[in-house]
């Protein structure tokens, strides 16, 4: 009804422009989604949940305990286990702590690990607001304080990588080493940026949420994909789209490992190499037989690489 009233009030010429504009964006949305669904390489890189369906539905030997900590913005769920130096894991957009199940199992014999459900995702609380890069970094700092982490190796996947970079820039004394996994240093893909567009962003997210949820085969993957609210998904995507970490990396002076799957088109090695070529103490590694989520797609290779870096 609201849209009908707007159309009635505009001139015939503007109606034509309005209709053409809406048609263009609807076509763009349809093409983007079809491209995502039909091209396996794009599907694997642009919709992170599709790369971890098997990992989410599989059972690993429990090496961690689950807990909840209350922060200023609400409850944050996390898993922890092991002893030794601290390693903190931050998941991707629309992800959860479950993405790290194989990695935490490999690291708990050597390290004290923490895998968070970031606010707005997984089993953590989902407030209506508070999804800027500042908000996420402050939330991680609150978590460090709450569970008494003085310093940690911080590992971030995709969106979690951008948060990890910002956190390291703000709190350099609290980060021992930094690991970025499948993290786009520049822009994210158009298929994801559409979620942030005025007017069409929310219906586009609703369409993708329903269609992708329907296409997933296991209940664990369906549940993980459906957990973010529309607010938490779209507002965090705005943060992800706007945050360019290239300049922030210039201000970071801790050993840094950048990990990219060889089939990852969201954060491919060629693009990352351009950004990283002039940075010191940064190592770029490519995981074969992996896309956007190498810790799920090739967990043994990823865990071996991470252990070597963390223990060095």
SELUM-534361 format. One record per residue (C-alpha): residue number from 1; x negated, y negated, z. Coordinates in pm, 1 decimal. Layout:
REM residues N
<node><n>NUM</n><x>X</x><y>Y</y><z>Z</z></node>
...
REM end
This chain:
REM residues 312
<node><n>1</n><x>0.0</x><y>0.0</y><z>0.0</z></node>
<node><n>2</n><x>-278.8</x><y>-241.2</y><z>92.2</z></node>
<node><n>3</n><x>-457.9</x><y>-174.5</y><z>-236.4</z></node>
<node><n>4</n><x>-133.0</x><y>-222.5</y><z>-432.5</z></node>
<node><n>5</n><x>-76.9</x><y>-565.0</y><z>-274.7</z></node>
<node><n>6</n><x>-428.4</x><y>-672.2</y><z>-369.5</z></node>
<node><n>7</n><x>-379.0</x><y>-562.9</y><z>-732.6</z></node>
<node><n>8</n><x>-47.8</x><y>-754.6</y><z>-758.2</z></node>
<node><n>9</n><x>-214.2</x><y>-1075.6</y><z>-642.4</z></node>
<node><n>10</n><x>-497.0</x><y>-1081.6</y><z>-896.1</z></node>
<node><n>11</n><x>-480.2</x><y>-1213.9</y><z>-1252.4</z></node>
<node><n>12</n><x>-445.0</x><y>-979.9</y><z>-1555.4</z></node>
<node><n>13</n><x>-806.6</x><y>-1043.6</y><z>-1655.2</z></node>
<node><n>14</n><x>-931.3</x><y>-961.5</y><z>-1309.5</z></node>
<node><n>15</n><x>-709.2</x><y>-654.2</y><z>-1304.3</z></node>
<node><n>16</n><x>-894.2</x><y>-524.1</y><z>-1609.5</z></node>
<node><n>17</n><x>-1231.4</x><y>-593.4</y><z>-1445.1</z></node>
<node><n>18</n><x>-1110.3</x><y>-431.2</y><z>-1124.0</z></node>
<node><n>19</n><x>-984.9</x><y>-118.1</y><z>-1302.3</z></node>
<node><n>20</n><x>-1306.8</x><y>-88.6</y><z>-1506.3</z></node>
<node><n>21</n><x>-1518.1</x><y>-129.7</y><z>-1194.0</z></node>
<node><n>22</n><x>-1324.1</x><y>133.2</y><z>-1000.8</z></node>
<node><n>23</n><x>-1336.3</x><y>368.2</y><z>-1302.0</z></node>
<node><n>24</n><x>-1712.7</x><y>320.2</y><z>-1331.3</z></node>
<node><n>25</n><x>-1773.3</x><y>403.4</y><z>-966.9</z></node>
<node><n>26</n><x>-1538.0</x><y>700.9</y><z>-972.2</z></node>
<node><n>27</n><x>-1719.1</x><y>832.9</y><z>-1278.9</z></node>
<node><n>28</n><x>-2053.9</x><y>773.8</y><z>-1110.9</z></node>
<node><n>29</n><x>-1933.6</x><y>960.2</y><z>-804.6</z></node>
<node><n>30</n><x>-1803.1</x><y>1252.8</y><z>-1008.7</z></node>
<node><n>31</n><x>-2121.2</x><y>1279.5</y><z>-1218.2</z></node>
<node><n>32</n><x>-2337.8</x><y>1255.9</y><z>-907.6</z></node>
<node><n>33</n><x>-2145.5</x><y>1529.7</y><z>-731.7</z></node>
<node><n>34</n><x>-2136.1</x><y>1761.9</y><z>-1034.9</z></node>
<node><n>35</n><x>-2509.3</x><y>1709.1</y><z>-1080.8</z></node>
<node><n>36</n><x>-2564.8</x><y>1792.0</y><z>-716.1</z></node>
<node><n>37</n><x>-2353.7</x><y>2107.6</y><z>-726.1</z></node>
<node><n>38</n><x>-2466.6</x><y>2247.2</y><z>-1061.6</z></node>
<node><n>39</n><x>-2839.0</x><y>2173.5</y><z>-1049.5</z></node>
<node><n>40</n><x>-2985.4</x><y>2404.0</y><z>-782.4</z></node>
<node><n>41</n><x>-3299.0</x><y>2195.7</y><z>-737.5</z></node>
<node><n>42</n><x>-3097.3</x><y>1878.5</y><z>-673.7</z></node>
<node><n>43</n><x>-2848.2</x><y>2067.7</y><z>-458.5</z></node>
<node><n>44</n><x>-3132.2</x><y>2191.6</y><z>-241.5</z></node>
<node><n>45</n><x>-3288.3</x><y>1849.2</y><z>-200.3</z></node>
<node><n>46</n><x>-2991.6</x><y>1613.1</y><z>-172.8</z></node>
<node><n>47</n><x>-2772.3</x><y>1811.8</y><z>65.0</z></node>
<node><n>48</n><x>-3001.9</x><y>1934.3</y><z>342.9</z></node>
<node><n>49</n><x>-2743.3</x><y>2167.2</y><z>495.7</z></node>
<node><n>50</n><x>-2741.8</x><y>2378.0</y><z>178.1</z></node>
<node><n>51</n><x>-3108.1</x><y>2461.4</y><z>223.4</z></node>
<node><n>52</n><x>-3066.8</x><y>2602.3</y><z>572.5</z></node>
<node><n>53</n><x>-2748.1</x><y>2806.3</y><z>550.0</z></node>
<node><n>54</n><x>-2930.7</x><y>3135.4</y><z>589.8</z></node>
<node><n>55</n><x>-3143.8</x><y>2998.5</y><z>872.1</z></node>
<node><n>56</n><x>-2840.6</x><y>2868.0</y><z>1059.8</z></node>
<node><n>57</n><x>-2655.8</x><y>3198.0</y><z>1033.0</z></node>
<node><n>58</n><x>-2954.1</x><y>3417.1</y><z>1120.9</z></node>
<node><n>59</n><x>-3038.7</x><y>3524.1</y><z>1474.2</z></node>
<node><n>60</n><x>-3380.6</x><y>3452.8</y><z>1618.4</z></node>
<node><n>61</n><x>-3525.9</x><y>3582.5</y><z>1940.6</z></node>
<node><n>62</n><x>-3440.4</x><y>3324.5</y><z>2206.4</z></node>
<node><n>63</n><x>-3754.5</x><y>3136.5</y><z>2311.6</z></node>
<node><n>64</n><x>-3586.8</x><y>2819.2</y><z>2438.3</z></node>
<node><n>65</n><x>-3324.9</x><y>2706.6</y><z>2686.8</z></node>
<node><n>66</n><x>-3037.3</x><y>2466.8</y><z>2618.2</z></node>
<node><n>67</n><x>-2975.9</x><y>2156.2</y><z>2825.8</z></node>
<node><n>68</n><x>-2798.1</x><y>1819.6</y><z>2824.5</z></node>
<node><n>69</n><x>-2936.0</x><y>1482.7</y><z>2933.2</z></node>
<node><n>70</n><x>-2725.6</x><y>1172.1</y><z>2985.9</z></node>
<node><n>71</n><x>-2862.8</x><y>859.0</y><z>2819.4</z></node>
<node><n>72</n><x>-2720.3</x><y>506.1</y><z>2802.0</z></node>
<node><n>73</n><x>-2523.2</x><y>584.4</y><z>2483.4</z></node>
<node><n>74</n><x>-2395.9</x><y>924.6</y><z>2594.7</z></node>
<node><n>75</n><x>-2500.3</x><y>1288.0</y><z>2628.8</z></node>
<node><n>76</n><x>-2780.8</x><y>1432.9</y><z>2418.2</z></node>
<node><n>77</n><x>-2806.6</x><y>1809.5</y><z>2377.1</z></node>
<node><n>78</n><x>-3148.1</x><y>1965.1</y><z>2334.7</z></node>
<node><n>79</n><x>-3345.8</x><y>2287.2</y><z>2357.8</z></node>
<node><n>80</n><x>-3674.4</x><y>2326.8</y><z>2537.2</z></node>
<node><n>81</n><x>-3925.3</x><y>2599.4</y><z>2614.6</z></node>
<node><n>82</n><x>-4287.9</x><y>2698.8</y><z>2643.7</z></node>
<node><n>83</n><x>-4577.2</x><y>2537.5</y><z>2827.1</z></node>
<node><n>84</n><x>-4864.3</x><y>2314.7</y><z>2730.9</z></node>
<node><n>85</n><x>-4883.1</x><y>1991.2</y><z>2534.3</z></node>
<node><n>86</n><x>-4547.4</x><y>1845.8</y><z>2431.1</z></node>
<node><n>87</n><x>-4399.0</x><y>1872.4</y><z>2081.9</z></node>
<node><n>88</n><x>-4072.7</x><y>1689.6</y><z>2005.3</z></node>
<node><n>89</n><x>-3861.1</x><y>1773.5</y><z>1697.9</z></node>
<node><n>90</n><x>-3619.7</x><y>1530.3</y><z>1528.5</z></node>
<node><n>91</n><x>-3382.7</x><y>1669.7</y><z>1265.3</z></node>
<node><n>92</n><x>-3255.0</x><y>1529.3</y><z>935.5</z></node>
<node><n>93</n><x>-2933.8</x><y>1349.0</y><z>842.7</z></node>
<node><n>94</n><x>-2632.2</x><y>1579.7</y><z>894.0</z></node>
<node><n>95</n><x>-2865.8</x><y>1825.7</y><z>1065.9</z></node>
<node><n>96</n><x>-2915.6</x><y>1955.7</y><z>1418.7</z></node>
<node><n>97</n><x>-3169.7</x><y>2113.4</y><z>1651.9</z></node>
<node><n>98</n><x>-3085.9</x><y>2449.2</y><z>1490.8</z></node>
<node><n>99</n><x>-3303.5</x><y>2353.4</y><z>1193.4</z></node>
<node><n>100</n><x>-3609.4</x><y>2413.9</y><z>1409.5</z></node>
<node><n>101</n><x>-3520.1</x><y>2758.5</y><z>1548.7</z></node>
<node><n>102</n><x>-3800.4</x><y>2943.0</y><z>1366.8</z></node>
<node><n>103</n><x>-4053.9</x><y>2667.9</y><z>1434.9</z></node>
<node><n>104</n><x>-3985.9</x><y>2651.2</y><z>1808.5</z></node>
<node><n>105</n><x>-4012.3</x><y>3028.6</y><z>1829.0</z></node>
<node><n>106</n><x>-4359.8</x><y>3009.8</y><z>1671.5</z></node>
<node><n>107</n><x>-4477.1</x><y>2719.4</y><z>1890.1</z></node>
<node><n>108</n><x>-4349.6</x><y>2811.2</y><z>2238.0</z></node>
<node><n>109</n><x>-4644.2</x><y>3046.2</y><z>2310.4</z></node>
<node><n>110</n><x>-4875.8</x><y>2746.2</y><z>2273.4</z></node>
<node><n>111</n><x>-4676.6</x><y>2427.5</y><z>2343.2</z></node>
<node><n>112</n><x>-4391.5</x><y>2279.2</y><z>2542.2</z></node>
<node><n>113</n><x>-4126.9</x><y>2214.2</y><z>2275.7</z></node>
<node><n>114</n><x>-3816.3</x><y>1995.1</y><z>2268.5</z></node>
<node><n>115</n><x>-3564.2</x><y>2000.9</y><z>1982.2</z></node>
<node><n>116</n><x>-3298.3</x><y>1729.4</y><z>2002.2</z></node>
<node><n>117</n><x>-2953.3</x><y>1685.6</y><z>1859.4</z></node>
<node><n>118</n><x>-2984.5</x><y>1316.4</y><z>1774.5</z></node>
<node><n>119</n><x>-2689.7</x><y>1103.1</y><z>1878.9</z></node>
<node><n>120</n><x>-2408.2</x><y>1130.4</y><z>1626.0</z></node>
<node><n>121</n><x>-2509.3</x><y>1483.0</y><z>1523.8</z></node>
<node><n>122</n><x>-2495.7</x><y>1842.0</y><z>1641.3</z></node>
<node><n>123</n><x>-2356.3</x><y>1883.4</y><z>1991.6</z></node>
<node><n>124</n><x>-2461.2</x><y>1537.4</y><z>2113.5</z></node>
<node><n>125</n><x>-2212.7</x><y>1255.7</y><z>2172.3</z></node>
<node><n>126</n><x>-2102.3</x><y>1053.9</y><z>1871.4</z></node>
<node><n>127</n><x>-2041.0</x><y>688.4</y><z>1962.9</z></node>
<node><n>128</n><x>-1875.5</x><y>458.6</y><z>1709.4</z></node>
<node><n>129</n><x>-2184.6</x><y>236.7</y><z>1681.0</z></node>
<node><n>130</n><x>-2555.6</x><y>236.2</y><z>1752.8</z></node>
<node><n>131</n><x>-2709.2</x><y>395.9</y><z>1443.5</z></node>
<node><n>132</n><x>-2976.7</x><y>144.6</y><z>1342.4</z></node>
<node><n>133</n><x>-3342.6</x><y>243.9</y><z>1335.7</z></node>
<node><n>134</n><x>-3388.6</x><y>44.0</y><z>1657.9</z></node>
<node><n>135</n><x>-3105.9</x><y>237.2</y><z>1823.4</z></node>
<node><n>136</n><x>-3250.7</x><y>576.2</y><z>1730.0</z></node>
<node><n>137</n><x>-3603.7</x><y>484.9</y><z>1842.2</z></node>
<node><n>138</n><x>-3472.2</x><y>352.4</y><z>2172.3</z></node>
<node><n>139</n><x>-3272.5</x><y>673.0</y><z>2217.2</z></node>
<node><n>140</n><x>-3586.2</x><y>884.2</y><z>2166.9</z></node>
<node><n>141</n><x>-3773.5</x><y>664.3</y><z>2415.9</z></node>
<node><n>142</n><x>-3489.6</x><y>712.1</y><z>2666.2</z></node>
<node><n>143</n><x>-3511.2</x><y>1085.8</y><z>2612.7</z></node>
<node><n>144</n><x>-3887.9</x><y>1082.9</y><z>2677.4</z></node>
<node><n>145</n><x>-3828.0</x><y>899.8</y><z>3003.9</z></node>
<node><n>146</n><x>-3537.3</x><y>1119.3</y><z>3109.9</z></node>
<node><n>147</n><x>-3723.2</x><y>1450.5</y><z>3069.3</z></node>
<node><n>148</n><x>-4054.8</x><y>1299.0</y><z>3183.4</z></node>
<node><n>149</n><x>-4254.6</x><y>1324.0</y><z>2860.1</z></node>
<node><n>150</n><x>-4556.2</x><y>1094.6</y><z>2877.2</z></node>
<node><n>151</n><x>-4698.5</x><y>1178.7</y><z>2536.4</z></node>
<node><n>152</n><x>-4608.1</x><y>1420.1</y><z>2257.0</z></node>
<node><n>153</n><x>-4671.6</x><y>1539.1</y><z>1907.3</z></node>
<node><n>154</n><x>-4360.0</x><y>1418.1</y><z>1728.0</z></node>
<node><n>155</n><x>-4224.1</x><y>1606.8</y><z>1426.3</z></node>
<node><n>156</n><x>-3950.7</x><y>1448.3</y><z>1214.9</z></node>
<node><n>157</n><x>-3759.4</x><y>1591.1</y><z>920.8</z></node>
<node><n>158</n><x>-3625.2</x><y>1350.1</y><z>655.8</z></node>
<node><n>159</n><x>-3421.5</x><y>1093.5</y><z>853.4</z></node>
<node><n>160</n><x>-3590.7</x><y>1224.5</y><z>1166.2</z></node>
<node><n>161</n><x>-3924.5</x><y>1146.0</y><z>1002.6</z></node>
<node><n>162</n><x>-3827.5</x><y>782.3</y><z>953.3</z></node>
<node><n>163</n><x>-3720.7</x><y>763.1</y><z>1315.7</z></node>
<node><n>164</n><x>-4050.4</x><y>926.0</y><z>1418.5</z></node>
<node><n>165</n><x>-4251.4</x><y>667.4</y><z>1222.2</z></node>
<node><n>166</n><x>-4060.4</x><y>378.1</y><z>1377.9</z></node>
<node><n>167</n><x>-4096.1</x><y>530.4</y><z>1724.7</z></node>
<node><n>168</n><x>-4471.2</x><y>577.4</y><z>1674.9</z></node>
<node><n>169</n><x>-4512.0</x><y>217.0</y><z>1561.4</z></node>
<node><n>170</n><x>-4320.7</x><y>91.7</y><z>1867.3</z></node>
<node><n>171</n><x>-4469.1</x><y>330.8</y><z>2123.7</z></node>
<node><n>172</n><x>-4817.4</x><y>427.0</y><z>1997.6</z></node>
<node><n>173</n><x>-4936.0</x><y>530.8</y><z>2343.8</z></node>
<node><n>174</n><x>-4664.4</x><y>795.8</y><z>2363.9</z></node>
<node><n>175</n><x>-4751.4</x><y>975.0</y><z>2039.5</z></node>
<node><n>176</n><x>-5046.7</x><y>1212.6</y><z>2015.6</z></node>
<node><n>177</n><x>-4991.7</x><y>1314.3</y><z>1654.0</z></node>
<node><n>178</n><x>-4723.2</x><y>1254.3</y><z>1390.1</z></node>
<node><n>179</n><x>-4574.3</x><y>1505.9</y><z>1146.0</z></node>
<node><n>180</n><x>-4335.6</x><y>1403.7</y><z>867.0</z></node>
<node><n>181</n><x>-4142.4</x><y>1679.4</y><z>691.0</z></node>
<node><n>182</n><x>-3948.3</x><y>1610.5</y><z>371.5</z></node>
<node><n>183</n><x>-3943.7</x><y>1242.3</y><z>459.9</z></node>
<node><n>184</n><x>-3868.0</x><y>994.7</y><z>177.4</z></node>
<node><n>185</n><x>-4116.0</x><y>713.2</y><z>223.3</z></node>
<node><n>186</n><x>-3930.9</x><y>502.5</y><z>-31.9</z></node>
<node><n>187</n><x>-3564.4</x><y>510.8</y><z>-132.5</z></node>
<node><n>188</n><x>-3325.9</x><y>800.4</y><z>-84.4</z></node>
<node><n>189</n><x>-3134.4</x><y>948.8</y><z>-377.2</z></node>
<node><n>190</n><x>-2834.3</x><y>776.2</y><z>-538.2</z></node>
<node><n>191</n><x>-2614.3</x><y>1071.1</y><z>-445.4</z></node>
<node><n>192</n><x>-2669.0</x><y>983.8</y><z>-79.3</z></node>
<node><n>193</n><x>-2679.6</x><y>604.5</y><z>-110.6</z></node>
<node><n>194</n><x>-2323.3</x><y>611.4</y><z>-246.8</z></node>
<node><n>195</n><x>-2209.4</x><y>688.0</y><z>109.0</z></node>
<node><n>196</n><x>-2315.2</x><y>335.8</y><z>208.4</z></node>
<node><n>197</n><x>-2130.1</x><y>149.4</y><z>-69.6</z></node>
<node><n>198</n><x>-1839.4</x><y>-77.3</y><z>34.8</z></node>
<node><n>199</n><x>-1488.0</x><y>60.9</y><z>-30.8</z></node>
<node><n>200</n><x>-1598.8</x><y>385.1</y><z>-200.1</z></node>
<node><n>201</n><x>-1848.7</x><y>506.0</y><z>61.1</z></node>
<node><n>202</n><x>-1602.3</x><y>655.3</y><z>305.3</z></node>
<node><n>203</n><x>-1379.7</x><y>834.7</y><z>50.4</z></node>
<node><n>204</n><x>-1692.6</x><y>963.8</y><z>-124.1</z></node>
<node><n>205</n><x>-1824.7</x><y>1104.5</y><z>202.7</z></node>
<node><n>206</n><x>-1481.5</x><y>1259.5</y><z>272.4</z></node>
<node><n>207</n><x>-1484.6</x><y>1428.8</y><z>-70.6</z></node>
<node><n>208</n><x>-1838.7</x><y>1560.7</y><z>-31.3</z></node>
<node><n>209</n><x>-1773.2</x><y>1670.8</y><z>327.2</z></node>
<node><n>210</n><x>-1470.8</x><y>1876.0</y><z>218.7</z></node>
<node><n>211</n><x>-1618.9</x><y>2023.2</y><z>-99.5</z></node>
<node><n>212</n><x>-1956.1</x><y>2112.7</y><z>49.0</z></node>
<node><n>213</n><x>-1790.6</x><y>2254.2</y><z>359.3</z></node>
<node><n>214</n><x>-1569.9</x><y>2471.0</y><z>138.7</z></node>
<node><n>215</n><x>-1869.5</x><y>2592.5</y><z>-64.3</z></node>
<node><n>216</n><x>-2070.2</x><y>2709.7</y><z>237.2</z></node>
<node><n>217</n><x>-2046.5</x><y>3081.8</y><z>301.7</z></node>
<node><n>218</n><x>-2119.3</x><y>3114.5</y><z>673.0</z></node>
<node><n>219</n><x>-1923.8</x><y>2971.5</y><z>964.7</z></node>
<node><n>220</n><x>-2244.4</x><y>2849.2</y><z>1133.7</z></node>
<node><n>221</n><x>-2330.5</x><y>2635.0</y><z>831.9</z></node>
<node><n>222</n><x>-1973.9</x><y>2507.1</y><z>800.3</z></node>
<node><n>223</n><x>-1970.8</x><y>2406.9</y><z>1166.9</z></node>
<node><n>224</n><x>-2305.6</x><y>2227.2</y><z>1140.2</z></node>
<node><n>225</n><x>-2196.4</x><y>2034.3</y><z>832.0</z></node>
<node><n>226</n><x>-1866.6</x><y>1926.4</y><z>988.2</z></node>
<node><n>227</n><x>-2004.0</x><y>1807.9</y><z>1324.9</z></node>
<node><n>228</n><x>-2102.6</x><y>1449.1</y><z>1236.5</z></node>
<node><n>229</n><x>-1816.9</x><y>1198.5</y><z>1240.3</z></node>
<node><n>230</n><x>-1756.3</x><y>971.1</y><z>942.6</z></node>
<node><n>231</n><x>-1898.0</x><y>680.3</y><z>1142.9</z></node>
<node><n>232</n><x>-2212.3</x><y>859.7</y><z>1254.4</z></node>
<node><n>233</n><x>-2275.7</x><y>1000.0</y><z>905.7</z></node>
<node><n>234</n><x>-2224.6</x><y>677.8</y><z>709.6</z></node>
<node><n>235</n><x>-2386.6</x><y>438.2</y><z>955.7</z></node>
<node><n>236</n><x>-2694.5</x><y>656.4</y><z>996.9</z></node>
<node><n>237</n><x>-2716.5</x><y>689.6</y><z>617.3</z></node>
<node><n>238</n><x>-2720.9</x><y>309.1</y><z>594.6</z></node>
<node><n>239</n><x>-3017.8</x><y>313.7</y><z>829.0</z></node>
<node><n>240</n><x>-3186.7</x><y>585.6</y><z>626.3</z></node>
<node><n>241</n><x>-3130.2</x><y>393.6</y><z>301.6</z></node>
<node><n>242</n><x>-3257.1</x><y>60.7</y><z>434.5</z></node>
<node><n>243</n><x>-3561.0</x><y>179.5</y><z>627.5</z></node>
<node><n>244</n><x>-3878.9</x><y>175.1</y><z>417.1</z></node>
<node><n>245</n><x>-4157.6</x><y>328.0</y><z>621.0</z></node>
<node><n>246</n><x>-4443.8</x><y>249.7</y><z>381.4</z></node>
<node><n>247</n><x>-4535.6</x><y>-70.4</y><z>567.3</z></node>
<node><n>248</n><x>-4481.1</x><y>90.2</y><z>906.2</z></node>
<node><n>249</n><x>-4728.0</x><y>366.6</y><z>821.8</z></node>
<node><n>250</n><x>-4995.1</x><y>99.6</y><z>773.8</z></node>
<node><n>251</n><x>-4960.8</x><y>16.7</y><z>1142.9</z></node>
<node><n>252</n><x>-4993.3</x><y>374.8</y><z>1268.8</z></node>
<node><n>253</n><x>-5330.8</x><y>500.0</y><z>1387.1</z></node>
<node><n>254</n><x>-5266.6</x><y>854.4</y><z>1506.6</z></node>
<node><n>255</n><x>-5347.8</x><y>1170.9</y><z>1308.1</z></node>
<node><n>256</n><x>-5059.6</x><y>1219.8</y><z>1064.4</z></node>
<node><n>257</n><x>-4951.2</x><y>1521.0</y><z>861.7</z></node>
<node><n>258</n><x>-4705.0</x><y>1475.2</y><z>574.0</z></node>
<node><n>259</n><x>-4539.3</x><y>1799.9</y><z>460.6</z></node>
<node><n>260</n><x>-4344.1</x><y>1830.3</y><z>137.2</z></node>
<node><n>261</n><x>-4178.5</x><y>2130.8</y><z>-25.1</z></node>
<node><n>262</n><x>-4293.5</x><y>2181.2</y><z>-383.2</z></node>
<node><n>263</n><x>-3931.2</x><y>2167.7</y><z>-504.2</z></node>
<node><n>264</n><x>-3826.7</x><y>1871.5</y><z>-289.1</z></node>
<node><n>265</n><x>-3689.5</x><y>1594.9</y><z>-510.7</z></node>
<node><n>266</n><x>-3591.4</x><y>1370.3</y><z>-221.2</z></node>
<node><n>267</n><x>-3946.8</x><y>1333.5</y><z>-92.7</z></node>
<node><n>268</n><x>-4162.6</x><y>1480.6</y><z>-365.8</z></node>
<node><n>269</n><x>-4538.3</x><y>1500.7</y><z>-332.1</z></node>
<node><n>270</n><x>-4613.6</x><y>1280.0</y><z>-632.3</z></node>
<node><n>271</n><x>-4420.5</x><y>984.9</y><z>-491.1</z></node>
<node><n>272</n><x>-4556.1</x><y>1034.2</y><z>-139.9</z></node>
<node><n>273</n><x>-4914.1</x><y>1053.4</y><z>-267.4</z></node>
<node><n>274</n><x>-4878.6</x><y>705.1</y><z>-418.0</z></node>
<node><n>275</n><x>-4770.3</x><y>561.9</y><z>-82.3</z></node>
<node><n>276</n><x>-5028.9</x><y>751.3</y><z>119.5</z></node>
<node><n>277</n><x>-5339.8</x><y>720.3</y><z>-97.0</z></node>
<node><n>278</n><x>-5484.6</x><y>419.9</y><z>88.8</z></node>
<node><n>279</n><x>-5398.8</x><y>533.8</y><z>442.0</z></node>
<node><n>280</n><x>-5660.7</x><y>675.3</y><z>677.0</z></node>
<node><n>281</n><x>-5619.0</x><y>985.5</y><z>890.2</z></node>
<node><n>282</n><x>-5317.7</x><y>1101.7</y><z>686.4</z></node>
<node><n>283</n><x>-5306.6</x><y>1448.4</y><z>532.8</z></node>
<node><n>284</n><x>-5054.4</x><y>1553.1</y><z>266.5</z></node>
<node><n>285</n><x>-4968.8</x><y>1923.4</y><z>237.1</z></node>
<node><n>286</n><x>-4733.1</x><y>2097.2</y><z>-4.1</z></node>
<node><n>287</n><x>-4540.2</x><y>2410.5</y><z>97.0</z></node>
<node><n>288</n><x>-4481.1</x><y>2650.8</y><z>-189.0</z></node>
<node><n>289</n><x>-4143.7</x><y>2819.4</y><z>-236.6</z></node>
<node><n>290</n><x>-3967.4</x><y>2546.2</y><z>-44.6</z></node>
<node><n>291</n><x>-3747.4</x><y>2244.8</y><z>-109.7</z></node>
<node><n>292</n><x>-3633.2</x><y>1974.1</y><z>128.9</z></node>
<node><n>293</n><x>-3643.9</x><y>2190.0</y><z>444.5</z></node>
<node><n>294</n><x>-3963.2</x><y>2400.3</y><z>439.4</z></node>
<node><n>295</n><x>-3928.4</x><y>2495.9</y><z>807.3</z></node>
<node><n>296</n><x>-3616.2</x><y>2691.2</y><z>704.9</z></node>
<node><n>297</n><x>-3701.7</x><y>2793.4</y><z>348.2</z></node>
<node><n>298</n><x>-4057.4</x><y>2909.7</y><z>414.5</z></node>
<node><n>299</n><x>-4080.0</x><y>2918.3</y><z>794.8</z></node>
<node><n>300</n><x>-4394.7</x><y>3129.1</y><z>824.3</z></node>
<node><n>301</n><x>-4597.6</x><y>2899.8</y><z>596.4</z></node>
<node><n>302</n><x>-4462.5</x><y>2588.5</y><z>766.8</z></node>
<node><n>303</n><x>-4522.6</x><y>2717.5</y><z>1119.8</z></node>
<node><n>304</n><x>-4877.5</x><y>2825.0</y><z>1030.9</z></node>
<node><n>305</n><x>-4950.5</x><y>2478.0</y><z>888.8</z></node>
<node><n>306</n><x>-4797.1</x><y>2296.6</y><z>1186.0</z></node>
<node><n>307</n><x>-4976.0</x><y>2512.7</y><z>1441.4</z></node>
<node><n>308</n><x>-5310.4</x><y>2451.7</y><z>1274.8</z></node>
<node><n>309</n><x>-5256.5</x><y>2075.1</y><z>1275.4</z></node>
<node><n>310</n><x>-5119.7</x><y>2060.7</y><z>1630.6</z></node>
<node><n>311</n><x>-5399.4</x><y>2272.1</y><z>1777.4</z></node>
<node><n>312</n><x>-5682.5</x><y>2095.1</y><z>1597.4</z></node>
REM end
